[in-house]
Amino acid sequence: MKPFIIYSLFAPAALMAQERPNILYIMTDQQTATAMSCAGNEEVHTPNMDRLAQRGVRFSNAYCSMPLSGPSRSSMFTGYTPGQVGLTENGTPMPDSIRTRTLGTLLEESGYECAYAGKWHAHTNSLPAKEAFGFENLHGHNDFGLAEACVEFLQRRPRQPFFLVASFDNPHNICEYARHQNPPYASFEEPALEDCPGLPANFAVNPYDADALAFERRQNHRLYPTVTFTPDDWRRYRNAYYRLIEAVDKEIGKILDEVDKQGLWENTVVIFTSDHGDGCGAHQWNQKTALYEEVVNVPFIVCLPSGKNAGKVLPQFINNGEDLMPSVCDWAEVEVPSGRQGVSFREVAEEGDTAKAHRPYVVTETFFGETAGTLGWMVRTPYYKYVLYDTGKNREQLYDMRTDRGEMRNLAVEEKYSTIVREHRALLDEWMRCHPSAATHFKEKYIPKD
């Protein structure tokens, strides 16, 4: 049952509700930031994601909190980083202390009609009940029928402002494809090899890459069956990945068509992203968990009411996990619970100024829980990306994001970059002090000494 909200006597409740925007949150699973035609990728055709980019603001430097579905999604809906609350592995139950202060419950209590369709995975694969975490459960973890369920919700024409989440599984079916299984939520024809995409420019593993990644790949052939892939196999993999993205793009289009039909763009904020990316053959890596750019850099588009700042591309840093709660609460005029340290991106999106100050840096953490338990962190600053793993040779990495976004030259092994390495170590130390967790209590053990 929705709570009864008492508003000012001078403004009818319905009018106040209408003044707050609807919020539509569309999410794919395992989509890297560059896997859209609007991002300049000629190997994939995404007319509906392009529609969003044409109507909205695209952030080119958005990163996930952790490159694994459950932790990433937990961060989005709790406002915490995964390490802060121990949600660093898939299937970890959400602590009771925060279950009633998640994003859905916050907006429901403020008068929003909240509904969720698709993959949840912030606790269990689907929402555990018809009403859970503040949401009405419209559709389970299955891309088939998901868009239609969202359209049916929109056709109810709720009088309250709504917060609707459309959470698709694809292109995550690339995991089944890599294991020679049938993709469960899409189908496509596999073309002749000559019609498959070529290998990425950073297909090779750089000579000073972290040993921890090679070790993890050897440890788990179920997650990384691509250790035996030939270059031709990788080309077929990349083709399958892009076709799965096109499949989910078509489903997204069904929802956008209904938004068009009802004229909802005038008072709706639409946010599009993914929980993490996929290696897509870069450095011969598939799936997630590693801190490669293809894995941690995610698509992020914000469509503002009435098309404000349509078509702009902004460079500011976004953490699409911990920054989601304060941003949605900002638009919904809801107070953010204490303890959350994310930064609202509302003002940056609405001003549309590429030079506006925002986050000075962003951090992504990782944990290889299914194998050796390797820990890792990434610090992204305007010019550089620093990566640290907790074990192995070459566990420190530094890349120039202006000239080497493909991460082929590890500058951390060159003395002339030692000052920059130390500066990024200091930033990571600062972040760990602000985001205490079981791992970061031992930061002195992990962060190398100057």
JOJO-V896653 format. One record per pair of residues at least 12 apart in sequence whose C-alpha atoms are under 7 Angstrom apart, sorted by the first residue. I is the first residue (numbers start at 0). J is the second residue. D is the distance in Angstrom with one decimal. If there is no record, write none. Layout:
# JOJO-V896653
((I,J,D) (I,J,D))
This chain:
# JOJO-V896653
((2,108,6.1) (4,110,6.6) (16,159,5.7) (16,160,5.9) (17,159,6.7) (17,160,6.1) (19,160,6.6) (19,331,6.0) (20,160,6.3) (20,266,5.1) (20,267,5.1) (20,268,6.5) (20,330,6.9) (20,331,7.0) (21,160,4.9) (21,161,4.9) (21,162,6.1) (21,266,6.2) (21,267,4.4) (21,268,6.1) (22,161,6.2) (22,162,4.7) (22,163,6.4) (22,267,5.6) (22,268,4.8) (22,269,5.9) (23,162,5.9) (23,163,4.9) (23,164,6.0) (23,268,6.2) (23,269,4.7) (23,270,6.3) (24,163,6.2) (24,164,4.7) (24,165,6.2) (24,269,5.9) (24,270,4.9) (24,271,6.1) (25,164,5.9) (25,165,4.8) (25,166,6.0) (25,270,6.1) (25,271,4.8) (25,272,6.6) (26,165,6.2) (26,166,4.8) (26,167,6.0) (26,271,5.8) (26,272,5.1) (26,273,5.1) (27,166,6.1) (27,167,4.8) (27,168,6.0) (27,169,6.0) (27,272,6.5) (27,273,4.6) (27,274,6.9) (28,167,6.4) (28,168,5.2) (28,169,5.5) (28,170,6.0) (28,171,5.5) (28,273,5.3) (28,274,5.5) (28,275,6.7) (29,170,6.0) (29,171,5.4) (29,273,6.3) (29,274,6.3) (29,275,4.9) (29,276,4.3) (29,277,5.5) (30,170,6.4) (30,273,5.8) (30,275,6.2) (30,276,4.4) (30,277,6.1) (30,297,6.6) (31,275,6.8) (31,276,3.9) (31,277,5.7) (31,293,5.5) (31,294,6.2) (31,296,6.2) (31,297,5.0) (31,298,6.5) (32,296,5.6) (32,297,4.1) (32,298,4.0) (36,49,6.9) (37,49,5.2) (37,52,6.9) (42,196,6.4) (43,241,5.5) (43,245,7.0) (44,245,6.3) (45,245,5.9) (45,248,5.9) (47,248,5.8) (47,249,7.0) (47,251,6.6) (47,252,5.3) (48,248,6.5) (51,300,6.9) (51,302,6.6) (52,300,6.3) (52,310,5.8) (53,309,5.8) (53,310,4.5) (54,302,5.9) (54,306,5.4) (54,309,4.5) (54,310,5.9) (55,300,6.3) (55,301,5.3) (55,302,3.8) (55,303,6.3) (55,306,6.4) (55,308,6.4) (55,309,4.4) (55,310,5.6) (55,311,6.9) (56,300,5.5) (56,301,5.2) (56,302,6.2) (56,308,6.4) (56,309,6.0) (56,310,5.9) (56,311,4.9) (56,312,5.7) (56,348,6.5) (57,299,5.8) (57,300,4.3) (57,301,6.5) (57,311,6.3) (57,312,4.7) (57,313,6.2) (58,299,5.5) (58,300,6.2) (58,312,5.8) (58,313,4.9) (58,314,5.9) (58,315,6.8) (59,312,6.8) (59,313,6.3) (59,314,5.6) (60,296,6.7) (60,314,5.7) (60,315,6.2) (60,316,5.1) (60,317,6.5) (61,296,5.8) (61,297,5.7) (61,298,6.8) (61,299,6.2) (61,316,5.6) (61,317,4.4) (61,318,5.9) (61,319,6.5) (62,295,5.4) (62,296,4.6) (62,297,5.6) (62,317,6.1) (62,318,5.1) (62,319,6.1) (63,274,6.4) (63,275,5.7) (63,295,5.6) (63,296,6.8) (63,297,6.7) (63,318,5.7) (63,319,5.4) (63,320,6.0) (63,363,6.4) (64,80,6.3) (64,318,6.2) (64,319,6.8) (64,320,5.2) (64,363,4.9) (64,364,6.4) (65,363,5.6) (65,364,5.3) (65,365,5.4) (66,275,5.0) (66,287,5.7) (66,288,4.8) (66,294,6.6) (66,295,5.9) (66,365,6.5) (67,275,6.6) (67,287,6.4) (67,288,5.9) (68,89,6.9) (68,120,6.8) (68,274,6.0) (69,88,6.5) (69,89,4.6) (69,90,6.7) (69,120,5.0) (69,121,5.0) (70,86,5.4) (70,87,5.1) (70,88,6.1) (70,89,6.6) (70,121,6.8) (71,274,5.7) (71,320,6.1) (72,120,6.7) (72,121,5.1) (72,274,6.4) (72,320,6.9) (73,86,7.0) (73,121,4.4) (74,320,4.7) (74,321,5.6) (75,319,6.8) (75,320,4.1) (75,321,5.7) (75,323,5.7) (75,324,6.5) (76,101,5.5) (76,102,5.1) (76,324,6.7) (77,101,4.8) (77,102,6.4) (78,320,6.8) (78,321,4.5) (78,324,5.4) (78,339,5.6) (78,341,6.8) (79,321,5.5) (79,339,5.8) (80,321,6.0) (82,436,5.3) (83,434,6.3) (83,435,6.0) (83,436,4.7) (87,366,6.7) (88,368,6.4) (90,122,5.9) (90,123,6.1) (91,122,6.1) (92,122,5.1) (93,122,5.7) (98,132,6.9) (99,132,6.8) (101,132,6.7) (102,324,6.1) (103,132,5.7) (103,133,4.4) (103,134,5.8) (104,132,5.7) (104,133,4.0) (107,133,5.8) (109,333,6.9) (110,159,6.9) (111,159,6.0) (111,160,5.3) (111,161,5.2) (111,162,6.4) (112,159,6.1) (112,160,6.3) (112,161,4.5) (112,162,6.1) (113,133,6.6) (113,134,4.9) (113,135,6.2) (113,161,5.7) (113,162,4.7) (113,163,5.8) (114,134,4.7) (114,135,4.5) (114,136,6.1) (114,137,6.5) (114,162,6.4) (114,163,4.9) (114,164,6.4) (115,134,5.8) (115,135,6.1) (115,136,5.2) (115,137,5.7) (115,163,5.9) (115,164,4.8) (115,165,6.3) (116,136,6.2) (116,137,5.0) (116,138,4.6) (116,139,6.4) (116,145,6.2) (116,149,6.8) (116,164,6.1) (116,165,5.1) (116,166,6.0) (117,138,5.5) (117,139,4.9) (117,140,4.5) (117,141,6.0) (117,142,6.8) (117,145,6.3) (117,165,6.3) (117,166,4.7) (117,167,5.8) (118,139,6.6) (118,140,4.4) (118,166,5.4) (118,167,6.2) (118,168,6.3) (124,140,6.5) (125,139,5.5) (125,140,5.4) (141,184,6.8) (142,167,5.7) (142,168,6.2) (142,184,5.7) (143,184,6.5) (146,250,5.9) (146,251,6.8) (146,253,6.2) (146,254,5.9) (149,165,7.0) (149,254,6.7) (150,254,5.9) (150,257,6.3) (169,243,6.3) (169,244,6.7) (169,247,6.0) (170,240,6.4) (170,243,4.9) (170,244,5.3) (173,239,6.9) (173,240,5.8) (174,286,6.8) (177,224,6.7) (178,224,6.5) (185,243,6.8) (185,246,6.6) (187,242,6.8) (192,235,7.0) (195,234,5.8) (195,235,6.1) (195,238,5.4) (196,234,5.7) (196,237,6.5) (196,238,5.9) (197,234,5.9) (198,234,6.1) (199,280,6.8) (199,281,6.1) (201,281,5.4) (201,282,6.0) (201,405,5.7) (201,407,6.7) (202,280,6.1) (202,281,4.7) (202,282,4.6) (202,283,5.7) (203,282,5.0) (203,283,6.7) (204,282,4.4) (204,283,6.9) (205,407,5.1) (205,408,6.7) (207,393,6.2) (207,409,6.1) (208,393,6.3) (209,391,6.9) (209,392,6.2) (209,393,4.8) (209,394,5.1) (210,391,5.4) (210,392,5.3) (210,393,6.4) (211,390,6.4) (211,391,5.4) (215,370,6.6) (215,371,6.9) (218,370,6.4) (219,370,6.6) (223,285,6.7) (233,280,6.2) (237,279,6.0) (264,304,5.7) (264,305,5.9) (265,304,4.9) (265,305,4.5) (266,304,5.0) (267,303,6.9) (267,304,5.3) (268,302,5.6) (268,303,5.0) (268,304,5.8) (269,301,5.8) (269,302,4.9) (269,303,6.8) (270,300,5.7) (270,301,4.6) (270,302,6.4) (271,299,5.6) (271,300,5.1) (271,301,6.5) (272,297,6.6) (272,298,5.1) (272,299,4.6) (272,300,6.7) (273,297,6.0) (273,298,6.3) (275,294,6.1) (275,295,5.7) (275,297,5.9) (276,293,5.9) (276,294,4.0) (276,295,5.7) (276,296,6.5) (276,297,5.9) (277,293,5.9) (277,294,4.7) (278,293,5.3) (278,294,5.4) (288,365,6.2) (288,366,7.0) (288,367,6.6) (290,377,6.7) (308,351,6.0) (313,353,5.3) (314,353,6.3) (315,357,6.4) (316,358,5.9) (316,360,6.7) (316,361,6.3) (318,361,6.6) (321,341,4.7) (322,341,4.3) (322,342,5.1) (322,343,5.8) (325,341,6.3) (325,342,6.3) (325,343,5.0) (326,343,4.1) (326,344,5.7) (326,345,5.8) (329,343,7.0) (359,380,6.7) (360,378,6.8) (360,379,5.5) (360,380,4.7) (361,378,5.9) (361,379,5.3) (361,380,7.0) (362,376,6.9) (362,377,5.4) (362,378,4.7) (362,379,6.4) (363,376,5.7) (363,377,5.1) (363,378,6.9) (364,376,4.3) (364,377,6.4) (373,389,6.5) (374,388,5.7) (374,389,5.4) (375,387,5.5) (375,388,4.2) (375,389,6.1) (376,388,6.6) (378,423,6.9) (378,427,6.6) (382,399,6.0) (382,400,5.5) (382,401,6.1) (383,397,6.8) (383,398,5.6) (383,399,4.7) (383,400,5.2) (384,397,5.6) (384,398,5.2) (384,399,6.6) (384,400,6.5) (385,397,4.5) (385,398,6.6) (385,423,6.5) (389,445,5.4) (395,411,6.4) (396,409,5.5) (396,410,6.7) (396,411,5.2) (397,409,5.4) (397,410,5.0) (397,411,5.0) (398,410,5.9) (421,449,6.3) (424,446,6.7))
